[in-house]
Structure formats: structure tokens, C-alpha cells
Amino acid sequence: MSIRTMLQRRLVVALKERDVAAVAGCRTALAAIANAEAVPLSSAPAAGAIEQSATGVGATDVPRRVLSEHAMRERVGAEVSELRHALTLLPDGQDGRRARLRLEIEVLESVLGGA
């Protein structure tokens, strides 16, 4: 099962359980994967004269990049690293936020370990 599928399934469970930290972690990881699949602006069709522009629905669409399973796992791993770094930057007195970040890290690590 792909990491994206695991994250999506974990997100559904987290939403049903109203697990705020798990929802945030899954959504963040899924968004990071989606952002990595975005096409660079240089790949988009160049704008030209209006009379030469493409017309019709989807005429200027460019296919998204397809990430390998390894690349998706790396992206989720990078999110875990960013969350760990965020923990070190929190000032004292932010115990609630620290706990939530730790829970997000646990969720993502469990998905990484299960993939």
C-alpha cells in the first residue's frame, strides 16, 4: 500500500475520532506530497497574443509530476524533520503546542513505519 493511501486512510480515521493532531499531521503530509507533484511554472504554456491563445476547458493544462513511492516517503520524512525542528524553536511555556507537535510526529512516523 502506498504512503499516500496510508495517509488518506489514517486521515479518515483521525477525522472520525476527532484527533486534531493526527488530522493536522496527515493533512500536512498529504499537502507536502501534492506540492511536490506540482509542475514548475517553466513547464506551463507560454502566454502569447490573445488571438493565438488556446481555448477550451483544459487546453492549457499540464500533467502533474508523478512521484515515486521513495520520493513520497522522503517528502513525509522531511515533514517529520521540519516538525522536530519546530519543536526546538518553541519558547518555554508552549507545552500544549509541544505535545501536539510530538503527536503529529508520532502519527507520521507510524505511517512511515507501516509503509
URVEN-V628077 format. One record per residue. RES is the residue in three letters. PHI is phi in degrees with one decimal (999 if undefined). Layout:
RES/PHI  RES/PHI
//
This chain:
MET/999  SER/-73.8  ILE/-64.2  ARG/-62.9  THR/-63.2  MET/-62.7  LEU/-64.9  GLN/-64.1  ARG/-66.5  ARG/-64.4  LEU/-63.4  VAL/-60.5  VAL/-62.3  ALA/-62.6  LEU/-64.2  LYS/-65.4  GLU/-85.8  ARG/56.9  ASP/-88.8  VAL/-60.6  ALA/-66.4  ALA/-66.8  VAL/-60.7  ALA/-62.5  GLY/-62.7  CYS/-65.7  ARG/-64.7  THR/-62.5  ALA/-66.1  LEU/-64.0  ALA/-67.1  ALA/-64.2  ILE/-65.7  ALA/-62.1  ASN/-65.3  ALA/-68.1  GLU/-84.6  ALA/-63.4  VAL/-86.2  PRO/-60.4  LEU/-58.9  SER/-65.6  SER/-86.0  ALA/-72.7  PRO/-61.8  ALA/-73.3  ALA/-78.7  GLY/-134.6  ALA/-66.1  ILE/-59.3  GLU/-74.3  GLN/-102.1  SER/-74.7  ALA/-71.2  THR/-125.6  GLY/102.0  VAL/-64.7  GLY/78.4  ALA/-64.1  THR/-110.5  ASP/-67.0  VAL/-120.7  PRO/-62.9  ARG/-71.8  ARG/-68.8  VAL/-108.2  LEU/-87.1  SER/-74.0  GLU/-58.7  HIS/-61.6  ALA/-65.2  MET/-66.8  ARG/-63.2  GLU/-62.7  ARG/-63.8  VAL/-66.8  GLY/-61.3  ALA/-65.4  GLU/-64.0  VAL/-61.6  SER/-61.7  GLU/-64.7  LEU/-65.8  ARG/-62.6  HIS/-63.9  ALA/-61.2  LEU/-59.6  THR/-71.8  LEU/-88.8  LEU/-69.5  PRO/-73.9  ASP/-59.2  GLY/89.8  GLN/-107.1  ASP/-62.6  GLY/-63.5  ARG/-67.5  ARG/-60.1  ALA/-61.6  ARG/-66.7  LEU/-63.4  ARG/-61.9  LEU/-64.8  GLU/-61.6  ILE/-62.5  GLU/-59.4  VAL/-62.2  LEU/-65.9  GLU/-67.0  SER/-66.9  VAL/-69.0  LEU/-62.6  GLY/-71.0  GLY/-88.3  ALA/-85.1
//
